[in-house]
Amino acid sequence: AEVDVYSPDVILAQAAELDEFWPLTHGAYVYVQPIHDPEDIFAHARQVALAHTDQEINNLIREVLVGDIYECIGKLRNGILPGFSHIMPAYAVDTVRFGACLLGLAHRRIYSSSVAMFPESLQLPDRPNGYNHLCGMVMRGELSNPPRLLEAANAYWDGLETWAAARGLPIH
């Protein structure tokens, strides 16, 4: 068990934060079960955590696409070079982790836990082509074949480009 003590203004400020890990971190505000909350601080924190505009979410999705996922894809592409394949499993996991967060953002879905994030992401609708395959490889630990990892990552990136375009989210 973990016990933290924060003032209501700090709790609400933390609940209002929005970053790429929001689908994973904000379960603390959405799924909280207070023992005692006479001022309804936790109910208010839940509302604040979920109150982001479509524009805020879409801007963050664009950032995750280019700043996180595309960066991981680039590292995977470089990892195929002789002497660098050891980095590929870690970047494959990161690619899927950012992909799950991207899906959580797109669907405003807060995952129940980090352990459940990948399986729960596979239950969301409208997943980019290639995501299921790469996510499955990561979940099964099939990370030791660099050419196969790169093929799956490239297919996922192609699917992301199509997915983003269909949502009106140009990738720059």
Secondary structure as a PSIPRED ss2 file (coil, helix, strand):
# PSIPRED VFORMAT (PSIPRED V4.0)

   1 A C   1.000  0.000  0.000
   2 E C   1.000  0.000  0.000
   3 V C   1.000  0.000  0.000
   4 D C   1.000  0.000  0.000
   5 V C   1.000  0.000  0.000
   6 Y C   1.000  0.000  0.000
   7 S C   1.000  0.000  0.000
   8 P H   0.000  1.000  0.000
   9 D H   0.000  1.000  0.000
  10 V H   0.000  1.000  0.000
  11 I H   0.000  1.000  0.000
  12 L H   0.000  1.000  0.000
  13 A H   0.000  1.000  0.000
  14 Q H   0.000  1.000  0.000
  15 A H   0.000  1.000  0.000
  16 A H   0.000  1.000  0.000
  17 E C   1.000  0.000  0.000
  18 L C   1.000  0.000  0.000
  19 D C   1.000  0.000  0.000
  20 E C   1.000  0.000  0.000
  21 F C   1.000  0.000  0.000
  22 W H   0.000  1.000  0.000
  23 P H   0.000  1.000  0.000
  24 L H   0.000  1.000  0.000
  25 T H   0.000  1.000  0.000
  26 H C   1.000  0.000  0.000
  27 G H   0.000  1.000  0.000
  28 A H   0.000  1.000  0.000
  29 Y H   0.000  1.000  0.000
  30 V H   0.000  1.000  0.000
  31 Y C   1.000  0.000  0.000
  32 V C   1.000  0.000  0.000
  33 Q C   1.000  0.000  0.000
  34 P C   1.000  0.000  0.000
  35 I C   1.000  0.000  0.000
  36 H C   1.000  0.000  0.000
  37 D C   1.000  0.000  0.000
  38 P C   1.000  0.000  0.000
  39 E C   1.000  0.000  0.000
  40 D C   1.000  0.000  0.000
  41 I H   0.000  1.000  0.000
  42 F H   0.000  1.000  0.000
  43 A H   0.000  1.000  0.000
  44 H H   0.000  1.000  0.000
  45 A H   0.000  1.000  0.000
  46 R H   0.000  1.000  0.000
  47 Q H   0.000  1.000  0.000
  48 V H   0.000  1.000  0.000
  49 A H   0.000  1.000  0.000
  50 L C   1.000  0.000  0.000
  51 A C   1.000  0.000  0.000
  52 H C   1.000  0.000  0.000
  53 T C   1.000  0.000  0.000
  54 D H   0.000  1.000  0.000
  55 Q H   0.000  1.000  0.000
  56 E H   0.000  1.000  0.000
  57 I H   0.000  1.000  0.000
  58 N H   0.000  1.000  0.000
  59 N H   0.000  1.000  0.000
  60 L H   0.000  1.000  0.000
  61 I H   0.000  1.000  0.000
  62 R H   0.000  1.000  0.000
  63 E H   0.000  1.000  0.000
  64 V H   0.000  1.000  0.000
  65 L H   0.000  1.000  0.000
  66 V H   0.000  1.000  0.000
  67 G H   0.000  1.000  0.000
  68 D H   0.000  1.000  0.000
  69 I H   0.000  1.000  0.000
  70 Y H   0.000  1.000  0.000
  71 E H   0.000  1.000  0.000
  72 C H   0.000  1.000  0.000
  73 I H   0.000  1.000  0.000
  74 G H   0.000  1.000  0.000
  75 K H   0.000  1.000  0.000
  76 L H   0.000  1.000  0.000
  77 R H   0.000  1.000  0.000
  78 N H   0.000  1.000  0.000
  79 G H   0.000  1.000  0.000
  80 I C   1.000  0.000  0.000
  81 L C   1.000  0.000  0.000
  82 P C   1.000  0.000  0.000
  83 G C   1.000  0.000  0.000
  84 F C   1.000  0.000  0.000
  85 S H   0.000  1.000  0.000
  86 H H   0.000  1.000  0.000
  87 I H   0.000  1.000  0.000
  88 M H   0.000  1.000  0.000
  89 P H   0.000  1.000  0.000
  90 A H   0.000  1.000  0.000
  91 Y H   0.000  1.000  0.000
  92 A H   0.000  1.000  0.000
  93 V H   0.000  1.000  0.000
  94 D H   0.000  1.000  0.000
  95 T H   0.000  1.000  0.000
  96 V H   0.000  1.000  0.000
  97 R H   0.000  1.000  0.000
  98 F H   0.000  1.000  0.000
  99 G H   0.000  1.000  0.000
 100 A H   0.000  1.000  0.000
 101 C H   0.000  1.000  0.000
 102 L H   0.000  1.000  0.000
 103 L H   0.000  1.000  0.000
 104 G H   0.000  1.000  0.000
 105 L H   0.000  1.000  0.000
 106 A H   0.000  1.000  0.000
 107 H C   1.000  0.000  0.000
 108 R C   1.000  0.000  0.000
 109 R C   1.000  0.000  0.000
 110 I C   1.000  0.000  0.000
 111 Y C   1.000  0.000  0.000
 112 S C   1.000  0.000  0.000
 113 S C   1.000  0.000  0.000
 114 S C   1.000  0.000  0.000
 115 V C   1.000  0.000  0.000
 116 A C   1.000  0.000  0.000
 117 M H   0.000  1.000  0.000
 118 F H   0.000  1.000  0.000
 119 P H   0.000  1.000  0.000
 120 E H   0.000  1.000  0.000
 121 S H   0.000  1.000  0.000
 122 L C   1.000  0.000  0.000
 123 Q C   1.000  0.000  0.000
 124 L C   1.000  0.000  0.000
 125 P C   1.000  0.000  0.000
 126 D C   1.000  0.000  0.000
 127 R C   1.000  0.000  0.000
 128 P C   1.000  0.000  0.000
 129 N C   1.000  0.000  0.000
 130 G C   1.000  0.000  0.000
 131 Y H   0.000  1.000  0.000
 132 N H   0.000  1.000  0.000
 133 H H   0.000  1.000  0.000
 134 L H   0.000  1.000  0.000
 135 C H   0.000  1.000  0.000
 136 G H   0.000  1.000  0.000
 137 M H   0.000  1.000  0.000
 138 V H   0.000  1.000  0.000
 139 M H   0.000  1.000  0.000
 140 R H   0.000  1.000  0.000
 141 G C   1.000  0.000  0.000
 142 E C   1.000  0.000  0.000
 143 L C   1.000  0.000  0.000
 144 S C   1.000  0.000  0.000
 145 N C   1.000  0.000  0.000
 146 P H   0.000  1.000  0.000
 147 P H   0.000  1.000  0.000
 148 R H   0.000  1.000  0.000
 149 L H   0.000  1.000  0.000
 150 L H   0.000  1.000  0.000
 151 E H   0.000  1.000  0.000
 152 A H   0.000  1.000  0.000
 153 A H   0.000  1.000  0.000
 154 N H   0.000  1.000  0.000
 155 A H   0.000  1.000  0.000
 156 Y H   0.000  1.000  0.000
 157 W H   0.000  1.000  0.000
 158 D H   0.000  1.000  0.000
 159 G H   0.000  1.000  0.000
 160 L H   0.000  1.000  0.000
 161 E H   0.000  1.000  0.000
 162 T H   0.000  1.000  0.000
 163 W H   0.000  1.000  0.000
 164 A H   0.000  1.000  0.000
 165 A H   0.000  1.000  0.000
 166 A H   0.000  1.000  0.000
 167 R C   1.000  0.000  0.000
 168 G C   1.000  0.000  0.000
 169 L C   1.000  0.000  0.000
 170 P C   1.000  0.000  0.000
 171 I C   1.000  0.000  0.000
 172 H C   1.000  0.000  0.000
